[in-house]
Amino acid sequence: MRGTFSFTYVPVQMATVTRFSANDPWNGKQPSLMTLSVYRMVNDRYSQLFAAESAKAMQTGSSGTALKINEVLGLRSSIDGRYHMLPISVARLWQKQAIRAENLPGILAEVESSLPKSDYFSVRLNPAIKVVSWMLAGLGLLMLSVAALFWLIGPPASHIMRDVSSTEWLAKPQREATVRLSGTLPIGGFVSAGQAQPPAGMDPIPYEASLGWYQAADGKRLILLRNELLDGGLRNIPFVGTIVPVKKLKLPADALAQLSAQTPGIATDLIACTDWQWQDQYASHAWIMWLVPALFAFALAAILQGLFALRERRIAGQEADFRRRFATA
């Protein structure tokens, strides 16, 4: 056994299928005894490991034509002892008895120079690649299932950050959401609120807060602000945060009552909370993190299987052509 890695495969004769007399087209068409044998294609680094198995197989002989993984059929002439591998299409035609063994040397000599090496080795020569392709498909299915699970149990849409223009936000009815406004909100008034407690499941950013309001198309809306945003008095402020039901917050009752008294008609069902966001909003993208590799695994498996299918189609077409040209009645 050689000490270096090799990508070279060599044929090891495993069993004799049949012997027959025929003219040798590689040696001036002299009469020759041809031996049709089964050869196993093995990496030349490990070829010596098959010596004992080959010797035992040659002693028992074989009359079968079913080929195992990594096996091919080959002809050997008694004149020069050289072996000539049968391309897959020719081997199949002989196995189907569409051509006689005596005609194999002439057919092989006619077509072998025009065929690439890949046409001589069965698709089964690379069983590991086929196994890998099915493993990739299985892995893709598993990841797709995980992606579906994350998608089904993911956070509600109101927890996921969206970019919205302030003009659009002010024009539409208010609802629960997590938004980043591209414009500003016009603060119309505020009262001190101390420190408000966020609902469970939010990332709290503690700050000294003010309870204020801003004008929208459907009326005055509540907003919880950091005090530093109001330095210098009333003004338009940027907003990134979450709109939640007021009942989910622990607001100082006197602050809400004071603001409501100062601002008749203010809506007190929902409140916009600056800088507060839901902890699970980032989980909304978890399904994508599983879906992308799942699609990649499916694509790679499909490519491998597609290559085998295309090659098999090529071999089938070649077999049909050779049947037309060489088949015996």
N, C-alpha and C positions, 0 to 999 in steps of 0.2 A: 504494500500500500504506500503510495507516495505521500510525502510530507507537506505538500502545498495544495491549496484549494484549486479546483479546476472546474470549468464550465463545459469541458469536452466530454461528450458521451460516445461510447464505443459499443459495438455489438458483441455480445457473448452468445455463442451458439448453445441453445438449450435442448433442442429436440429435433430429430429428423422427421419430416412429414412424409416425403415420398422421394423416389429417385426415378429418373426417366432419361431416355436417350434423345438428344436433339442436336441440331447444328449450332455451334457456338458462334454467334455473330460478332463476338469481341476478339475472336481468333480465326478470322478468315473463313468462318462458317464450317470449320472442321467438325466432324462428328465428335460428340463429347457426352460423358455421363453427367447429367445435371442433378444436383441434390437440392431439394427445396426444404429449408429448415426454418425453425422458429428461432429468432434471435431476441435476446433481451438487451435493450439499450440501457447501459449503466454508466455512471460517472467513472471516468478512467481511473480516478483515485481509488475507487473501491472495486475495480473489475476483478482483482485477484480473489476477493471474497466469494465470488460466484464460481470459482474454478471447480470446487468439490461438487456443488449442486449441478453444474453443467456436465461434469463427467458422469454423475449418476443418471441424469436425464438422458444423456446420449446412450448409456448402456441399455436403458429400458425402451428408448425410442418412443415415438408417438405418431399416431395416425390422425389425430384430431386437428381441426383447423380453427378452433375458437382461440382467439388471442387474449392473453391476460394484459394487465396494465404494463406498459413499457415494453411490449413485445411487438415485433414486426416479422414479416416473412422475407426470406432472402434466398437467392439462387447462388450456388457455387459450382463452377465448372471444374471438371477433373483435369482440364488442360493446364490452366494456370493457377487454380486454387483460389482465385479472387471471388469475393462475394459481391452480389449486386442486390440491393434492397428493392423490394417491390413497393411502388407508391400505393397509398391507401386505396385509391380507386381501382387499380389493377388487382390488388389483393382481394378486394371485395368481389370483383367480377369472377375471379377464380373460385372463391369460396361459394359463390352462387352457381357455379358450373356454367357460367356464360362463356367462358373461354377454357380451352384445354391446357393442361400443364405443358404439353409439348410446344405450344405456341408462346409460352411466357418469355423465353429468351429473345425471340424476334420482336415481340411487342415492347419489352423492356428496353431493348437497345434502341428502338425507334423513339420512345418518348422520354427516356431518362434525362437527356441533355436539355430538354425544354422545361423541366419541372424544378421548382425551388425545393430546398431541403425540407421545408415545412410540410410538403405534400407527402413525405415518406413516413411521417410519424403521426400516429393516431392522436386525436384530441385527448385520449386517455393517457397520453404520455405525461400530461401535467395535471394529475388528479388533485395535487395539493392546491393548485390555483382555483380549481372548481370548488373545492372545499372552502377555500378562503372567500370566494364570492358568495357562497351560501351563508357563511359565518357573518360576512358583512351585511347581508340582507337581514339576518336574524338580529344583529346588533342594531341596525337601522330601525327595525320594528320595535325593539325594546326602547330605544331612545324616543321614537315617535309616541309610544305609549306614555312615557314619562312626560313628554311635552304636552300631551293631551290632558294628563292628570294635573299638571301645573296650570294649564289653561282653564280647566274646570273649577279648580279650587282657588284660583287667583283672586286678588282683591277686587272689590267692586269698582266700576268705572269712576265713581266719585273720589276714589283714593289715588287715582293716577294723574300725574301732572300733565296739564295741557297748556299750550301757549295760545292766548286769546288776546285780541286787541281790546283795549279799554272801551273803545267806541261800541264794539259789538257787545261786550259784556254789559254795559250800561243800558243798551237798547233792549236786551232780551230779559224775560222774567228770571229772577234769581232762583238758583237751585243749588243743592249740595254739589260741591266740586272742589278740585285742587287745581289752581290756575297760576299762571305767570302772565301778568298783563303787560302788553307792549307799551301801553301809555300810562296815564296816571289817573287817580281818583280824586275828585274835588271834595275835600273835607269841609263840611259846613258847620261843624260844632263838635265839642267833646267835653267830657267830665273826667276827673281822676277816678281810676278803678283799682289802684293797687296792683296786686299780682293775681291774675286769673289762673285757674287750674284747667289744663286741657283735658279733653276726653281720653279715656283709656285707649291705647293703641296709637297715640300720636307721639312724635318726637318733640318733647317740650323744650322750648328755648325760653328760659325764664327772663322776664323783663318787667320793669315797672310800666304798667299799662294805663292807657286812657281809653275810655269808651266813647266812640264818636259816631258820626253818621255822614253819609255822602248821598248826593242826589243822583238818582237814576231815572230812567224813563217811566218806570212804574211807581215811583215814590222815593221816600227816604229809607236807606238801608243802614243797618248796624255794622260797625267795624271796630275791632280791637286793635289798638295801635301801640307801638313802642313810644314812650314819651319823647325820645330824641327825634322822632320823625316830625314832631310838632314844634321843635325849637324855632322860634321866630313867629309862632302863631299859626293861624289857619292858612293852609296852602294845599296845592295838589301834591299827592305823594304817589310813588310807585307802589305796586302791590305784588307780592308773591306769598301765597298762603292757601288756606283752606276755608271753605264756607261750610259751616256745620249748623245744626239746630241749636238754638240758644239753650234749650233744656239740657243739652249734653255738657254744657260748661258750668263751672261753679263761679258765677259772676257775683260780685257784691250787689245785693238786692237794692241797697240805697243808691248805688251808682246808676243802675238801670232805671230805677224809679225817677231819679233826678233828670236823667237825659230824656226820658219819655215825657216828663212834665214840660221840659224846655222845648221839645220838638213834637208837637201834635201830629198824629198820623204816621209816625215812624213804625216801620215793620219790625216786629220783635220776634218773629219765628225763626229767622236765620241770621247768622252773624259771620262776617268775614274776619278771619284771624290771621294777622300778619305773621309770616315766617313759620307758622306751625304746619307740619306736614305729617301724613300717615306713615307709620313705620313700614307697612307692607307695600308701599307703592313701588319699591324697586323689585319686589317679587313678581310684578306684572310682566317683566321681561324674561323671567326664568324659562318660560316655555319656548321662547325664541332660542335661548342658549342650548336647548336640547333639540329643537327642530332643525337647526342649521346642520349640525353634524349628522343627524338622522338622514337628511336629504343627501348629504355628501356620501354617506355609506351606501344608500340606495343607488346613487349615480355610479359609484365605483363598481358595485356589484353588477349593475346593468351593463356597464361597459365590458367587464370581464365576460359575462354571459353572452353579450352581443358579439364579442370577438369570436367566441367558440361557435356561436350560431352562424355567423358569416362564413367562417372557415368551413364548417360542415356543409353549408350551402354550396360553397365553391367546390368541395370534394364531390358532392352529389352531382353537380353539373358536369364535372370532369368525368365522373363515372358514366353518366348518360352519353357523353361524347365518345368515350372509349368503347362503350357497349355498341354504339352505332358503327364504329370503325373496325372493331376487332371481334365482336361476338360471333361464335360459331353456331351453326344450326343444330 
